[in-house]
Amino acid sequence: MCLPHCPTYRLYLDENASPRGRIALAEALLKGDIQPDASAKQHIDQCLLCLRCEQVCPSQVKYHQIIDTARQQWSKPSGSAQLAKRPKLFSTLNRLAQAIPNAPFLPVSFRLAKALKTHQTAPQAGIYPPSGKPRARIGLLLGCATRAAQASALHAAIRLLNTLGYTVVIPAQQGCCGALAAHQGDQAAAITMADKNHQAFAKNVDIVLTTASGCASYWRQQASFALPTNDIVVFLTQPENADRLTCKPLRKTAALHQPCSLVNGLNQSDALASALKPIPELTTYPLSDPGDCCGASGDHLLTHRKQAEALRQPLLDKLDTIRPDYLVTTNIGCALHLAEGMNASGLATQVMHPVELLEKQL
């Protein structure tokens, strides 16, 4: 049942590239029946952890736990996972990359740094109160990649939440959500990051929100993370918030990219379209069907470049056909991956986080 839903199986038509095949590989690895050689690592590492198989599995197998455990056999974090442990350095390097002039044959990491064409710096740590009586205190996770490459979404989130009557709290000692480390088998680093964030946000806020649905999805999977958490787009669609935003009309078109983390990880296939309903006259189109992963998947856009490009291409083809004014997506990795591809293809569509579009129309 899972095979037709798996992006890598559809791409390679190889049983080893399917959830069922990878479960068999993981079992053999953990039992010691096979060695953790390059072939086994390739098949395990090609998994996007898009979680589509979990969505359709009648037995509700926790596939992500099996893959994360199998990856502990190698546990050699990539450079981006190492940078995620030092988000301020990540941001500094990203700004340096943005300053380098465009030139042929720029490394992919440089093209990604320049993809969203934003030069804002992340909000400072502190407390951002609303103009009236606060309804609640919300912690805002800056993240690692979002802080570095999509700071504009963080500023927009603060203004939106303030408009809705919430106090926004940004602790200085927060860090990466831990997803990159966990999905590369470095569970010790992931636990350390979770503890750091728990200490930073605990007792200061009623809930922690993130503008990256990948972070929210990962935290949703972690029973040990005791604080209430959510993705900001899902939060905006909740009954207590949905009817409180008043936006100016916008006679534009927007293609809606629904990341796997939103649709599969958070089980929110309608949240993105619902979140944009406060904008009158905005015409929206779905960019993809559930399960059509763009290929970004954490740092797969760097470490599995050919696979990432192959999975992205159908989405670029559709964008080339519909030519929307905006492409809206809820996850920073997807935004960077799609924007970099669009820039290379000469597509002029602006890539935005939904909170940026909402804030723009306040």
C-alpha positions as CSV (number, residue, x, y, z in Angstrom):
1,M,0.0,0.0,0.0
2,C,2.9,2.4,0.8
3,L,4.8,1.9,-2.5
4,P,2.8,4.2,-4.8
5,H,2.9,6.9,-2.2
6,C,6.7,6.9,-1.7
7,P,8.5,9.6,-3.7
8,T,11.8,7.7,-3.8
9,Y,10.2,4.4,-4.9
10,R,8.3,6.3,-7.6
11,L,11.6,7.8,-8.7
12,Y,13.8,4.7,-8.7
13,L,11.3,1.8,-9.0
14,D,13.5,-0.1,-6.6
15,E,12.2,-2.1,-3.6
16,N,15.3,-1.0,-1.6
17,A,14.1,2.6,-2.1
18,S,10.7,1.9,-0.6
19,P,9.5,2.0,3.0
20,R,9.1,-1.8,3.1
21,G,12.5,-2.4,1.7
22,R,14.1,0.1,4.1
23,I,12.4,-1.5,7.1
24,A,13.8,-4.9,6.0
25,L,17.3,-3.3,5.6
26,A,17.0,-1.6,9.0
27,E,16.0,-4.9,10.7
28,A,18.9,-6.7,9.1
29,L,21.3,-4.0,10.2
30,L,20.1,-3.9,13.8
31,K,20.2,-7.7,14.1
32,G,23.7,-7.8,12.6
33,D,22.7,-9.9,9.7
34,I,24.3,-7.4,7.3
35,Q,27.1,-4.9,7.6
36,P,26.5,-1.1,7.6
37,D,28.3,-0.8,4.3
38,A,28.0,1.9,1.6
39,S,25.2,0.1,-0.2
40,A,23.0,-0.1,2.9
41,K,23.8,3.5,3.9
42,Q,22.8,4.7,0.4
43,H,19.4,3.2,0.6
44,I,18.7,4.3,4.1
45,D,20.0,7.8,3.5
46,Q,18.0,8.3,0.3
47,C,14.8,8.3,2.5
48,L,13.3,11.8,2.6
49,L,11.4,11.1,5.9
50,C,8.5,12.7,4.2
51,L,6.2,10.5,6.3
52,R,3.8,9.9,3.5
53,C,4.0,6.1,4.2
54,E,3.0,6.7,7.8
55,Q,-0.1,8.6,6.6
56,V,-1.3,5.7,4.5
57,C,-0.1,2.8,6.6
58,P,-3.1,0.8,8.0
59,S,-0.8,-0.7,10.7
60,Q,0.4,2.8,11.8
61,V,4.0,1.8,11.7
62,K,6.3,4.5,13.2
63,Y,8.6,4.4,10.2
64,H,10.5,7.6,11.1
65,Q,11.7,6.0,14.3
66,I,13.0,2.9,12.5
67,I,14.9,5.1,10.0
68,D,16.3,7.4,12.7
69,T,17.5,4.4,14.6
70,A,19.1,2.8,11.6
71,R,21.0,5.9,10.8
72,Q,22.7,5.7,14.2
73,Q,24.8,3.0,12.6
74,W,26.7,5.7,10.8
75,S,26.0,8.9,12.7
76,K,28.4,11.3,10.9
77,P,26.5,14.6,10.8
78,S,26.8,16.7,7.7
79,G,28.3,20.2,7.6
80,S,24.9,21.8,7.7
81,A,23.9,19.7,10.8
82,Q,27.1,20.9,12.5
83,L,26.2,24.5,11.6
84,A,22.7,24.1,13.0
85,K,24.3,23.7,16.4
86,R,25.7,27.2,16.0
87,P,22.8,29.3,14.5
88,K,24.5,32.6,14.9
89,L,27.5,31.4,12.9
90,F,25.1,29.9,10.4
91,S,23.5,33.4,9.9
92,T,26.9,35.1,9.6
93,L,28.1,32.6,6.9
94,N,24.8,33.0,5.1
95,R,25.1,36.8,4.9
96,L,28.7,36.4,3.6
97,A,27.5,34.1,0.9
98,Q,24.7,36.6,0.0
99,A,27.3,39.3,-0.5
100,I,29.2,37.3,-3.2
101,P,28.2,38.5,-6.7
102,N,26.3,36.1,-8.9
103,A,28.6,34.1,-11.2
104,P,28.5,30.9,-13.2
105,F,29.3,27.7,-11.3
106,L,28.6,29.2,-7.8
107,P,28.5,26.3,-5.3
108,V,24.9,25.1,-4.5
109,S,25.2,26.3,-0.9
110,F,25.9,29.8,-2.1
111,R,23.0,29.7,-4.6
112,L,20.7,28.6,-1.8
113,A,21.9,31.4,0.5
114,K,21.0,33.9,-2.2
115,A,17.8,32.2,-3.3
116,L,15.2,34.1,-1.3
117,K,16.9,37.5,-1.9
118,T,16.3,38.7,1.7
119,H,18.8,40.7,3.6
120,Q,17.0,41.2,6.9
121,T,18.6,40.0,10.1
122,A,16.7,38.0,12.7
123,P,14.7,39.7,15.4
124,Q,16.6,40.4,18.6
125,A,16.0,38.4,21.7
126,G,13.4,40.1,23.9
127,I,9.7,40.6,24.6
128,Y,7.4,42.1,22.0
129,P,4.1,43.1,23.5
130,P,0.8,43.9,21.7
131,S,-0.7,47.3,21.8
132,G,-3.6,46.2,24.1
133,K,-4.1,43.7,26.9
134,P,-2.2,40.5,26.0
135,R,-4.2,37.3,25.4
136,A,-1.3,35.0,26.0
137,R,2.5,34.7,25.8
138,I,3.9,33.0,22.8
139,G,7.5,31.8,22.4
140,L,8.9,32.2,18.8
141,L,11.5,29.7,17.7
142,L,14.0,31.5,15.4
143,G,15.5,28.2,14.2
144,C,18.8,27.8,12.4
145,A,18.0,28.0,8.6
146,T,15.0,30.4,9.1
147,R,17.1,32.7,11.2
148,A,19.8,32.7,8.6
149,A,17.7,32.9,5.4
150,Q,14.2,33.9,6.1
151,A,14.3,36.5,8.9
152,S,11.6,38.4,7.1
153,A,9.1,35.7,8.1
154,L,10.1,36.0,11.7
155,H,9.5,39.8,11.7
156,A,6.1,39.2,10.0
157,A,5.2,36.6,12.6
158,I,5.8,39.0,15.4
159,R,3.6,41.7,13.8
160,L,0.8,39.2,13.1
161,L,0.8,37.8,16.6
162,N,0.9,41.2,18.1
163,T,-2.0,42.2,15.9
164,L,-3.9,39.2,17.3
165,G,-3.2,40.4,20.8
166,Y,-0.3,38.1,21.8
167,T,2.9,38.9,23.5
168,V,5.8,37.4,21.6
169,V,8.8,36.1,23.6
170,I,12.2,35.4,22.0
171,P,14.6,33.9,24.5
172,A,18.3,34.5,23.8
173,Q,19.4,31.0,24.6
174,Q,17.3,29.1,22.2
175,G,18.8,27.0,19.3
176,C,18.1,24.6,16.5
177,C,15.0,22.4,16.9
178,G,17.3,19.3,16.6
179,A,15.7,17.7,13.5
180,L,18.8,17.7,11.3
181,A,20.9,16.0,14.0
182,A,18.2,13.4,14.8
183,H,17.6,12.5,11.2
184,Q,21.3,11.9,10.6
185,G,21.5,9.5,13.6
186,D,23.0,12.0,16.1
187,Q,20.5,11.5,18.8
188,A,22.7,12.8,21.5
189,A,23.0,16.2,19.8
190,A,19.3,16.3,19.1
191,I,18.5,15.6,22.8
192,T,21.0,18.4,23.8
193,M,19.2,20.9,21.5
194,A,15.8,19.9,22.8
195,D,17.0,20.4,26.4
196,K,18.4,23.8,25.5
197,N,15.2,24.9,24.0
198,H,13.1,23.6,26.8
199,Q,15.2,25.5,29.3
200,A,15.0,28.7,27.2
201,F,11.2,28.6,26.8
202,A,10.0,26.9,30.0
203,K,8.0,29.0,32.4
204,N,8.1,32.0,30.1
205,V,5.4,31.2,27.5
206,D,2.1,29.4,27.1
207,I,3.1,27.8,23.7
208,V,6.1,27.8,21.4
209,L,5.5,28.5,17.7
210,T,7.7,28.1,14.7
211,T,7.6,29.5,11.2
212,A,9.2,26.3,9.8
213,S,6.7,23.4,9.6
214,G,9.6,21.0,9.6
215,C,10.6,22.1,13.1
216,A,6.9,21.8,14.3
217,S,6.6,18.4,12.7
218,Y,9.8,17.1,14.4
219,W,8.8,18.5,17.8
220,R,5.3,16.8,17.4
221,Q,7.1,13.5,17.1
222,Q,9.1,14.0,20.3
223,A,7.1,13.0,23.3
224,S,10.0,14.1,25.6
225,F,9.5,17.8,24.6
226,A,7.1,18.8,27.2
227,L,6.2,22.3,26.1
228,P,3.1,22.9,23.9
229,T,4.3,23.6,20.3
230,N,2.7,24.3,17.0
231,D,3.4,25.6,13.5
232,I,2.3,29.3,13.2
233,V,0.2,28.6,10.1
234,V,-1.8,25.9,11.9
235,F,-2.1,28.2,14.9
236,L,-3.5,31.0,12.8
237,T,-6.3,28.7,11.5
238,Q,-7.5,27.8,15.0
239,P,-11.0,29.2,15.9
240,E,-9.7,31.7,18.4
241,N,-7.5,33.3,15.7
242,A,-9.1,32.6,12.3
243,D,-11.6,35.5,12.3
244,R,-9.5,38.2,14.0
245,L,-7.3,39.2,11.1
246,T,-8.5,41.9,8.7
247,C,-6.4,42.2,5.5
248,K,-6.5,44.4,2.5
249,P,-7.6,42.9,-0.8
250,L,-4.9,41.5,-3.1
251,R,-5.7,40.9,-6.8
252,K,-2.8,38.5,-7.3
253,T,-2.3,34.7,-7.7
254,A,-0.5,32.4,-5.3
255,A,0.6,28.8,-5.8
256,L,0.4,26.9,-2.6
257,H,3.2,24.5,-1.9
258,Q,2.2,22.2,1.0
259,P,5.4,20.7,2.5
260,C,5.5,17.1,3.7
261,S,6.0,18.3,7.2
262,L,2.7,20.2,7.1
263,V,0.6,17.6,5.3
264,N,2.1,14.4,6.7
265,G,4.0,15.4,9.8
266,L,1.3,17.7,11.2
267,N,-1.7,16.2,9.3
268,Q,-2.8,19.6,8.1
269,S,-3.6,19.4,4.5
270,D,-6.0,22.4,4.6
271,A,-4.1,24.8,6.9
272,L,-2.2,26.7,4.3
273,A,-5.3,27.6,2.2
274,S,-7.3,28.4,5.3
275,A,-4.6,30.7,6.7
276,L,-4.7,32.9,3.6
277,K,-8.5,33.2,3.6
278,P,-8.3,36.6,5.4
279,I,-6.9,38.2,2.2
280,P,-9.8,39.1,-0.1
281,E,-9.5,38.6,-3.9
282,L,-6.3,36.5,-3.6
283,T,-6.6,33.6,-6.0
284,T,-4.8,30.4,-4.9
285,Y,-3.8,27.2,-6.7
286,P,-2.4,24.0,-5.2
287,L,1.1,23.4,-6.6
288,S,1.2,19.7,-5.7
289,D,-0.8,16.8,-4.5
290,P,-0.1,15.3,-1.1
291,G,3.0,13.1,-1.3
292,D,4.6,15.1,-4.1
293,C,7.8,15.9,-2.1
294,C,9.9,18.7,-3.5
295,G,13.1,16.8,-2.5
296,A,14.6,19.4,0.0
297,S,14.2,17.1,3.0
298,G,16.5,18.7,5.6
299,D,19.8,18.9,3.9
300,H,19.1,16.4,1.1
301,L,19.0,19.4,-1.2
302,L,22.8,19.5,-0.6
303,T,23.7,15.9,0.1
304,H,21.5,14.2,-2.4
305,R,21.5,16.8,-5.1
306,K,20.5,14.8,-8.2
307,Q,17.6,13.2,-6.3
308,A,16.5,16.5,-4.9
309,E,16.5,18.1,-8.4
310,A,14.6,15.2,-9.9
311,L,11.8,15.5,-7.3
312,R,11.7,19.3,-7.7
313,Q,11.5,19.4,-11.5
314,P,7.7,18.6,-11.8
315,L,6.9,21.4,-9.4
316,L,9.1,23.8,-11.5
317,D,7.3,22.7,-14.6
318,K,3.9,23.4,-13.1
319,L,5.1,26.8,-11.9
320,D,6.3,27.6,-15.4
321,T,2.8,26.7,-16.7
322,I,0.7,28.7,-14.2
323,R,3.1,31.6,-13.6
324,P,1.7,32.8,-10.3
325,D,2.7,36.1,-8.6
326,Y,3.7,34.3,-5.5
327,L,4.7,30.8,-4.4
328,V,3.8,30.3,-0.7
329,T,5.2,27.5,1.4
330,T,5.5,26.9,5.1
331,N,9.0,25.3,5.4
332,I,12.3,27.1,5.0
333,G,14.1,24.1,3.3
334,C,11.4,23.8,0.7
335,A,11.4,27.6,0.1
336,L,15.1,27.7,-0.5
337,H,15.1,24.6,-2.7
338,L,12.2,25.8,-4.9
339,A,13.5,29.4,-5.0
340,E,17.0,28.3,-6.1
341,G,15.4,26.2,-8.9
342,M,13.1,29.0,-10.0
343,N,16.0,31.4,-10.1
344,A,18.0,29.0,-12.3
345,S,15.0,28.6,-14.6
346,G,14.3,32.3,-14.9
347,L,11.0,32.2,-13.1
348,A,10.1,35.6,-11.6
349,T,7.6,34.3,-9.0
350,Q,8.3,35.6,-5.5
351,V,8.7,32.9,-2.8
352,M,7.1,33.9,0.5
353,H,6.1,32.4,3.8
354,P,2.3,32.7,4.3
355,V,2.8,35.0,7.4
356,E,4.8,37.4,5.1
357,L,1.9,37.6,2.7
358,L,-0.6,38.1,5.5
359,E,1.5,40.7,7.2
360,K,2.0,42.6,3.9
361,Q,-1.8,43.0,3.6
362,L,-2.5,44.2,7.2
